[in-house]
Amino acid sequence: MPVWQRTTLGMIMAAALVSAPLVHADSAPEAAQEHLAHLTETLASGEHDDFIRNGNDAFKSNLSERMFASVQEHLGNRFAQGFETTYLSTIHQYGMEVHVWSIHFDDEDGDLIARLAVDPNGDIGGIWFH
């Protein structure tokens, strides 16, 4: 087999090994999935108080109505139009479980990564959209 074929085959095998954990990622824990569903629904409807309801004290105090309105203005309509999520992984940061999803919007205007931090009490510690 020529060198270029071995190199190409090696690159394909490496890509398959690297992507395998993402393709076969475990599903999100039920509580994390419920938190994400609640947050995306309230972003679509624009209800700040409902959005922070399941958050810990830091989340509630740090997410002002003005900050929520800014995020809701950019993402609320996109969530309302429809989207689908793919669970990617759980990582551990700052004493919390951080759940990571890929979000594909029906409007085809680009995908996002969502990171949802859940504290040891099961309360939302933060949500970030990238």
C-alpha positions as CSV (number, residue, x, y, z in Angstrom):
1,M,0.0,0.0,0.0
2,P,1.5,3.4,-0.9
3,V,2.4,5.8,1.9
4,W,-0.3,8.3,1.0
5,Q,-3.0,5.5,1.3
6,R,-1.7,4.4,4.7
7,T,-1.6,8.1,5.8
8,T,-5.2,8.6,4.6
9,L,-6.4,5.4,6.2
10,G,-4.6,6.3,9.5
11,M,-6.3,9.8,9.5
12,I,-9.7,8.3,8.9
13,M,-9.2,5.8,11.7
14,A,-8.0,8.5,14.0
15,A,-11.1,10.7,13.2
16,A,-13.4,7.8,13.8
17,L,-11.8,7.1,17.2
18,V,-11.9,10.8,18.2
19,S,-15.5,11.3,17.1
20,A,-16.8,8.0,18.6
21,P,-17.5,9.3,22.1
22,L,-19.5,12.1,20.7
23,V,-21.6,9.9,18.4
24,H,-22.2,7.4,21.2
25,A,-22.5,9.9,24.1
26,D,-24.6,9.0,27.0
27,S,-28.0,10.7,27.3
28,A,-28.3,13.6,29.6
29,P,-29.4,12.9,33.1
30,E,-33.2,13.5,33.4
31,A,-33.0,16.4,35.8
32,A,-30.4,18.2,33.6
33,Q,-32.6,17.6,30.5
34,E,-35.6,19.0,32.4
35,H,-33.7,22.1,33.5
36,L,-32.6,22.7,29.9
37,A,-36.2,22.3,28.6
38,H,-37.5,24.7,31.2
39,L,-34.8,27.3,30.4
40,T,-35.4,27.2,26.7
41,E,-39.2,27.4,27.1
42,T,-38.9,30.4,29.4
43,L,-36.4,32.1,27.0
44,A,-39.0,31.6,24.2
45,S,-41.8,33.0,26.3
46,G,-39.7,35.8,28.0
47,E,-40.5,35.1,31.6
48,H,-37.5,36.2,33.7
49,D,-38.9,35.1,37.1
50,D,-39.8,31.7,35.7
51,F,-36.4,31.4,34.1
52,I,-34.5,31.8,37.4
53,R,-37.0,29.8,39.5
54,N,-34.8,26.6,39.6
55,G,-31.5,28.4,40.1
56,N,-29.4,28.6,43.2
57,D,-29.0,31.9,45.0
58,A,-26.0,33.0,42.9
59,F,-27.8,32.3,39.7
60,K,-30.9,34.2,40.8
61,S,-28.9,37.2,42.0
62,N,-26.6,37.4,39.1
63,L,-29.1,37.2,36.3
64,S,-30.8,40.5,36.2
65,E,-34.0,41.2,34.2
66,R,-31.9,43.3,31.9
67,M,-29.4,40.5,31.2
68,F,-32.3,38.1,30.7
69,A,-33.9,40.5,28.3
70,S,-30.7,40.8,26.2
71,V,-30.4,37.0,25.9
72,Q,-34.1,36.6,25.3
73,E,-34.0,39.2,22.5
74,H,-31.3,37.2,20.7
75,L,-32.4,33.7,21.3
76,G,-36.0,33.7,22.4
77,N,-37.5,33.7,18.9
78,R,-35.1,31.1,17.7
79,F,-36.1,28.7,20.5
80,A,-39.8,29.5,19.9
81,Q,-39.4,28.6,16.2
82,G,-38.0,25.1,17.1
83,F,-34.7,23.4,17.8
84,E,-33.3,20.0,18.6
85,T,-30.6,19.2,21.1
86,T,-27.8,16.6,21.1
87,Y,-26.3,15.8,24.4
88,L,-22.5,15.7,24.2
89,S,-21.0,15.3,27.7
90,T,-20.8,16.1,31.4
91,I,-17.7,17.8,32.8
92,H,-16.9,18.8,36.3
93,Q,-16.0,22.4,37.1
94,Y,-16.1,24.5,40.3
95,G,-17.8,21.7,42.2
96,M,-20.7,21.5,39.7
97,E,-21.7,19.1,37.0
98,V,-21.7,21.0,33.7
99,H,-23.8,19.4,31.0
100,V,-23.0,20.2,27.4
101,W,-25.4,20.1,24.4
102,S,-25.2,21.0,20.8
103,I,-28.3,23.0,19.8
104,H,-29.5,23.0,16.1
105,F,-32.1,25.6,15.4
106,D,-34.9,25.1,12.8
107,D,-34.2,28.5,11.4
108,E,-30.8,27.2,10.0
109,D,-29.1,30.4,11.2
110,G,-26.3,28.6,13.0
111,D,-25.9,26.1,15.9
112,L,-24.9,26.8,19.5
113,I,-23.3,24.9,22.3
114,A,-25.2,25.1,25.6
115,R,-23.4,24.5,28.9
116,L,-25.7,24.0,32.0
117,A,-24.1,24.0,35.4
118,V,-25.9,22.1,38.1
119,D,-24.8,22.4,41.7
120,P,-24.7,19.5,44.2
121,N,-28.2,20.4,45.4
122,G,-29.6,19.9,41.9
123,D,-30.1,23.7,41.4
124,I,-29.0,25.6,38.3
125,G,-25.7,27.4,38.8
126,G,-25.5,28.8,35.4
127,I,-26.3,28.5,31.7
128,W,-24.1,29.7,28.8
129,F,-24.8,29.7,25.1
130,H,-21.8,29.7,22.8
